[in-house]
Amino acid sequence: MNDRMTITEALAALAAYGPAVWLGVLAAVVTFVIEIVLCTKGILFAGGEQKLKRARQAGNVALGTLKQCRYKDREPEGKTANRLYTGIYEYTVDGVTRTKQLVLSGMKPPHTLYFYYTSTPDRVFSEYDIGKNPLKLLMYIIPVLVAFVVMTALGFRP
């Protein structure tokens, strides 16, 4: 009835895997480290920072003021660090007042915030939007794929 393993049994089970699995895991770790180095050097996923730099150089900046703020609790209930805050900002560019909605997780939106735009003031972004890139999910998927390719190339069959 006891389905638990001891530490020695777990290490013995891990050691039973062949070298193909261990080389696959090593390839995944090396791939992940390379991706992290490329991200910190600004080679991967640096489009947002470059877009922000171009907008600042062109002077395409607008100061937004928080007009409405609301929040929604997520699971588990009652935890303030697990809230989604939605702030609606007003900003004015060339005499036209526009609004921008900003969603933040776990932190209340600031009262004033700078918005940037590259071509048209209808499509503004903030520094909070820079880190939101759905392609960053690839940083976790690619090492797993590399491990799978290495393991199958070395003859491991699941």
Residue frames as qw, qx, qy, qz and C-alpha x, y, z in Angstrom:
[[0.000, 0.884, 0.468, 0.000, 0.00, 0.00, 0.00],
 [0.287, -0.805, 0.108, 0.509, 2.92, 2.35, 0.56],
 [0.701, 0.625, 0.222, 0.262, 3.78, 3.84, -2.86],
 [0.088, -0.966, 0.235, 0.065, 6.52, 6.11, -1.57],
 [0.825, 0.352, -0.242, 0.371, 10.15, 5.81, -2.63],
 [0.594, -0.676, 0.016, 0.435, 13.12, 6.42, -0.46],
 [0.105, 0.888, -0.308, -0.325, 15.91, 8.72, -1.59],
 [0.315, -0.408, 0.805, 0.294, 18.17, 5.81, -2.44],
 [0.536, 0.377, 0.753, 0.065, 15.43, 4.13, -4.47],
 [0.362, 0.890, 0.171, -0.219, 14.78, 7.38, -6.36],
 [0.038, -0.779, 0.532, 0.330, 18.48, 7.84, -7.14],
 [0.446, -0.115, 0.862, 0.210, 18.71, 4.21, -8.27],
 [0.525, 0.624, 0.576, -0.055, 15.70, 4.71, -10.56],
 [0.239, 0.926, -0.107, -0.270, 17.25, 7.85, -12.03],
 [0.220, -0.598, 0.709, 0.303, 20.57, 6.10, -12.57],
 [0.626, 0.173, 0.758, 0.059, 18.76, 3.34, -14.48],
 [0.531, 0.811, 0.124, -0.212, 18.06, 5.69, -17.37],
 [0.825, 0.195, 0.212, 0.486, 20.53, 5.35, -20.18],
 [0.392, -0.325, 0.111, 0.853, 23.07, 7.90, -21.32],
 [0.120, 0.453, 0.555, 0.687, 20.68, 9.09, -24.05],
 [0.298, -0.833, -0.455, -0.102, 18.38, 10.60, -21.42],
 [0.522, -0.652, -0.070, 0.545, 21.21, 12.19, -19.49],
 [0.371, -0.033, 0.369, 0.852, 22.72, 13.70, -22.67],
 [0.023, -0.641, -0.574, -0.510, 19.27, 14.97, -23.64],
 [0.402, -0.843, -0.320, 0.158, 18.86, 16.67, -20.27],
 [0.515, -0.429, 0.141, 0.728, 22.35, 18.14, -20.55],
 [0.253, 0.285, 0.499, 0.778, 21.52, 19.47, -24.05],
 [0.181, -0.799, -0.509, -0.266, 18.33, 21.05, -22.67],
 [0.487, -0.752, -0.152, 0.417, 20.21, 22.75, -19.84],
 [0.454, -0.188, 0.312, 0.813, 22.90, 24.07, -22.21],
 [0.114, 0.519, 0.564, 0.632, 20.22, 25.35, -24.61],
 [0.305, -0.856, -0.416, -0.028, 18.41, 27.14, -21.80],
 [0.511, -0.600, 0.022, 0.615, 21.63, 28.76, -20.55],
 [0.357, 0.090, 0.446, 0.816, 22.44, 29.94, -24.08],
 [0.049, -0.710, -0.552, -0.435, 18.96, 31.45, -24.40],
 [0.419, -0.831, -0.270, 0.248, 19.34, 33.30, -21.10],
 [0.490, -0.369, 0.209, 0.761, 22.72, 34.71, -22.14],
 [0.221, 0.323, 0.537, 0.747, 21.29, 35.86, -25.47],
 [0.199, -0.820, -0.500, -0.195, 18.36, 37.54, -23.70],
 [0.470, -0.754, -0.121, 0.443, 20.58, 39.38, -21.25],
 [0.420, -0.205, 0.355, 0.810, 22.81, 40.61, -24.08],
 [0.343, 0.591, 0.126, -0.719, 19.75, 41.95, -25.92],
 [0.063, 0.219, -0.794, -0.563, 19.94, 39.60, -28.88],
 [0.191, -0.367, -0.887, -0.206, 16.74, 37.64, -28.17],
 [0.232, -0.749, -0.621, 0.009, 13.43, 39.35, -27.34],
 [0.332, -0.360, -0.128, 0.862, 14.94, 42.84, -27.35],
 [0.126, 0.498, 0.550, 0.659, 12.37, 44.30, -29.74],
 [0.296, -0.841, -0.452, -0.036, 10.41, 46.01, -26.97],
 [0.493, -0.635, -0.014, 0.594, 13.42, 47.80, -25.54],
 [0.355, 0.007, 0.430, 0.830, 14.48, 48.98, -28.99],
 [0.031, -0.673, -0.590, -0.445, 10.94, 50.19, -29.71],
 [0.400, -0.834, -0.298, 0.235, 10.97, 52.14, -26.44],
 [0.491, -0.403, 0.188, 0.749, 14.35, 53.66, -27.29],
 [0.235, 0.310, 0.539, 0.747, 13.14, 54.76, -30.76],
 [0.176, -0.805, -0.516, -0.236, 10.01, 56.37, -29.28],
 [0.467, -0.747, -0.135, 0.453, 12.06, 58.28, -26.68],
 [0.440, -0.178, 0.336, 0.814, 14.51, 59.52, -29.31],
 [0.086, 0.461, 0.573, 0.672, 11.66, 60.73, -31.52],
 [0.108, -0.049, 0.321, -0.940, 10.02, 62.48, -28.57],
 [0.550, -0.265, -0.550, -0.570, 6.83, 60.45, -28.89],
 [0.273, -0.146, -0.792, 0.527, 5.95, 60.56, -25.21],
 [0.391, -0.544, -0.248, -0.700, 2.65, 61.35, -23.48],
 [0.027, -0.139, 0.750, -0.646, 1.91, 61.60, -19.78],
 [0.497, -0.374, -0.664, -0.415, -1.12, 59.57, -18.76],
 [0.269, -0.285, 0.510, -0.766, -3.21, 60.13, -15.64],
 [0.109, -0.195, -0.971, 0.081, -5.09, 57.35, -13.89],
 [0.408, -0.211, -0.128, -0.879, -8.83, 58.00, -14.16],
 [0.860, -0.227, 0.007, -0.457, -10.27, 54.68, -12.99],
 [0.165, 0.400, -0.888, 0.155, -8.82, 51.71, -11.13],
 [0.865, -0.203, 0.077, -0.452, -10.46, 48.40, -10.33],
 [0.001, -0.444, 0.895, -0.048, -9.23, 45.00, -9.28],
 [0.890, -0.038, -0.250, -0.380, -10.27, 41.38, -9.43],
 [0.501, -0.506, 0.685, -0.153, -9.18, 38.73, -6.95],
 [0.677, 0.292, -0.635, -0.229, -7.88, 35.50, -8.41],
 [0.926, -0.320, -0.195, -0.051, -7.54, 32.14, -6.67],
 [0.326, -0.454, -0.794, 0.239, -6.86, 31.69, -3.78],
 [0.154, -0.835, -0.359, -0.389, -9.37, 34.20, -2.51],
 [0.484, -0.868, -0.094, 0.057, -8.33, 37.04, -0.25],
 [0.706, -0.253, 0.170, 0.639, -4.67, 37.24, -1.30],
 [0.164, 0.915, 0.031, -0.367, -3.82, 40.81, -2.33],
 [0.216, -0.543, 0.643, 0.496, -0.67, 39.69, -4.15],
 [0.302, 0.160, 0.885, 0.317, -2.84, 37.61, -6.46],
 [0.321, 0.729, 0.401, -0.452, -4.99, 40.45, -7.82],
 [0.435, 0.354, 0.478, 0.676, -5.40, 41.71, -11.35],
 [0.022, -0.668, -0.223, 0.710, -5.53, 45.50, -11.35],
 [0.409, 0.551, 0.520, 0.509, -7.00, 47.35, -14.31],
 [0.159, -0.600, -0.126, 0.774, -6.18, 51.01, -14.70],
 [0.435, 0.718, 0.447, 0.310, -7.76, 53.29, -17.28],
 [0.389, -0.429, 0.049, 0.814, -5.51, 56.20, -18.18],
 [0.379, 0.888, 0.261, -0.008, -6.18, 59.40, -20.10],
 [0.510, -0.336, 0.269, 0.745, -3.43, 61.01, -22.14],
 [0.374, 0.871, 0.174, -0.268, -3.38, 63.92, -24.57],
 [0.531, -0.145, 0.484, 0.680, -1.37, 64.13, -27.79],
 [0.109, 0.144, 0.449, 0.875, -1.75, 67.07, -30.19],
 [0.357, -0.048, 0.118, -0.925, -4.86, 68.31, -28.37],
 [0.747, -0.105, -0.472, -0.456, -6.71, 64.99, -28.67],
 [0.434, -0.407, 0.669, -0.446, -7.49, 63.11, -25.45],
 [0.721, 0.108, -0.637, -0.250, -7.39, 59.32, -25.64],
 [0.725, -0.484, 0.367, -0.325, -7.64, 56.47, -23.15],
 [0.519, 0.373, -0.768, 0.030, -5.48, 53.41, -22.57],
 [0.860, -0.423, 0.045, -0.282, -6.29, 50.40, -20.40],
 [0.297, 0.542, -0.748, 0.243, -3.42, 48.80, -18.51],
 [0.903, -0.340, -0.157, -0.210, -3.67, 45.47, -16.69],
 [0.145, 0.603, -0.697, 0.360, -1.13, 44.73, -13.94],
 [0.825, -0.244, -0.507, -0.052, -0.79, 41.61, -11.87],
 [0.721, -0.349, -0.423, 0.424, -0.21, 41.95, -8.14],
 [0.336, -0.252, -0.158, 0.894, 0.50, 45.68, -8.06],
 [0.178, 0.821, 0.438, -0.320, -1.68, 48.75, -8.10],
 [0.536, 0.589, 0.247, 0.551, -1.26, 50.98, -11.17],
 [0.356, -0.230, -0.173, 0.889, 0.66, 54.23, -10.58],
 [0.170, 0.757, 0.392, -0.495, -1.23, 57.54, -10.59],
 [0.393, 0.815, -0.218, -0.365, 0.74, 58.92, -13.54],
 [0.776, -0.061, 0.559, 0.286, 2.49, 56.95, -16.24],
 [0.129, 0.602, -0.440, -0.654, 4.41, 57.78, -19.40],
 [0.800, 0.371, 0.468, -0.048, 3.09, 56.32, -22.63],
 [0.176, -0.482, 0.579, 0.633, 5.14, 55.98, -25.80],
 [0.756, 0.527, 0.352, -0.166, 4.23, 55.56, -29.45],
 [0.540, -0.184, 0.528, 0.629, 6.22, 54.95, -32.59],
 [0.165, 0.240, 0.583, 0.758, 3.99, 56.00, -35.48],
 [0.309, -0.548, -0.392, -0.671, 0.51, 56.92, -34.27],
 [0.155, -0.290, 0.574, -0.750, -0.65, 58.11, -30.85],
 [0.802, -0.147, -0.137, -0.563, -3.64, 55.73, -31.11],
 [0.941, -0.036, -0.325, 0.087, -1.34, 52.79, -30.38],
 [0.093, -0.779, 0.480, -0.391, 0.58, 53.64, -27.23],
 [0.856, -0.130, -0.471, 0.168, 2.56, 51.36, -24.95],
 [0.390, -0.855, 0.256, -0.227, 4.16, 51.72, -21.56],
 [0.116, 0.567, -0.799, 0.166, 7.22, 50.25, -19.89],
 [0.612, -0.110, 0.676, -0.395, 4.91, 47.67, -18.31],
 [0.846, 0.428, 0.106, -0.299, 3.95, 46.39, -21.78],
 [0.304, 0.711, -0.623, -0.121, 7.55, 45.81, -22.85],
 [0.206, -0.349, 0.903, -0.145, 8.06, 42.58, -20.92],
 [0.706, 0.245, 0.542, -0.385, 4.83, 41.02, -22.18],
 [0.382, 0.478, -0.625, -0.485, 5.90, 38.97, -25.17],
 [0.916, -0.025, 0.219, -0.336, 4.04, 35.72, -25.82],
 [0.778, 0.485, -0.396, 0.059, 7.01, 34.41, -27.79],
 [0.104, -0.625, 0.676, -0.375, 8.99, 34.19, -24.54],
 [0.886, -0.131, 0.314, -0.316, 7.18, 30.92, -23.99],
 [0.835, 0.473, -0.277, 0.045, 9.55, 29.51, -26.62],
 [0.046, 0.681, -0.646, 0.341, 12.39, 29.88, -24.12],
 [0.576, -0.264, 0.681, -0.368, 10.88, 26.94, -22.23],
 [0.894, 0.315, 0.194, -0.255, 9.64, 24.90, -25.19],
 [0.575, 0.693, -0.433, -0.014, 12.85, 24.90, -27.25],
 [0.098, -0.532, 0.811, -0.221, 15.05, 23.20, -24.58],
 [0.722, 0.020, 0.606, -0.332, 12.45, 20.45, -24.21],
 [0.807, 0.561, -0.005, -0.183, 12.42, 19.94, -27.98],
 [0.299, 0.712, -0.630, 0.080, 16.22, 19.88, -28.05],
 [0.410, -0.345, 0.795, -0.285, 16.24, 17.24, -25.31],
 [0.825, 0.259, 0.405, -0.297, 13.69, 15.16, -27.21],
 [0.678, 0.681, -0.259, -0.099, 15.67, 15.37, -30.47],
 [0.076, 0.638, -0.748, 0.166, 18.94, 14.44, -28.75],
 [0.568, -0.182, 0.734, -0.324, 17.37, 11.53, -26.88],
 [0.849, 0.386, 0.278, -0.229, 15.66, 10.10, -29.96],
 [0.523, 0.738, -0.425, -0.035, 18.81, 10.57, -32.06],
 [0.037, -0.523, 0.820, -0.229, 20.73, 8.55, -29.48],
 [0.421, -0.009, -0.889, -0.180, 18.17, 5.74, -29.57],
 [0.150, 0.123, 0.730, -0.656, 15.91, 6.42, -26.58],
 [0.338, -0.313, -0.654, -0.600, 12.35, 5.27, -27.18],
 [0.348, -0.222, 0.450, -0.792, 9.72, 6.32, -24.62]]
